[in-house]
Amino acid sequence: MAEASHRMMTAARVTTRCVEVVFADGPQSFVPFGEIRQDLHTSAEVRSLELPNPYELVVDAQSGEVMELPWDFVRGFCDPSYVARVQRVGEAGRRTGARTA
């Protein structure tokens, strides 16, 4: 398994109510359409879905809008502890930066 496999999206598909994404380290993520764009509600509103690289998912809406979803945004939906870990690391970095300023 690749060192950064938790960051790599390997497959994506549109379902009835969400976009389903699989990561290289195994977890699946289900991103509701409304989290991608507030006025996106059904699969009929998605023209295409593309994984141009393992770190970015591109959703092309019927409206013509193109939304780029980075791996970390998607990962947060399949791994709730990921968001908490990122927040803790960020807070620790801010505290360290405040001490050196």
Phi, psi and omega in degrees: 000137181294149181303321182258029185298336178290347179261349189262122175271132184250339180205151177210145176209154177270130173250186183300319187236002184200178171252126180260131182230140177248134177263155184299332180271006172117317184298150174251146179239141177239105182261112179298144181306319181297339177278338178281314176205133188305324183263015176264120188237330185225164179295335179295340180274357179258120179280315180203164180225135184217142173248085183293337175203169185293350187252002184213136176245132181247123178251121179255113182274156176302333180290348181100349178285138177247126181246128178258122181250114179287158184304321185289327175298313181293319182300325180301336180278336181258347185221084182304330179290338179299315181299316180297319179296316180298319179296319178296317179297317178298317179295317178298320178296320178295320178295318179297316180297325180291328180285331183270351182280000000 
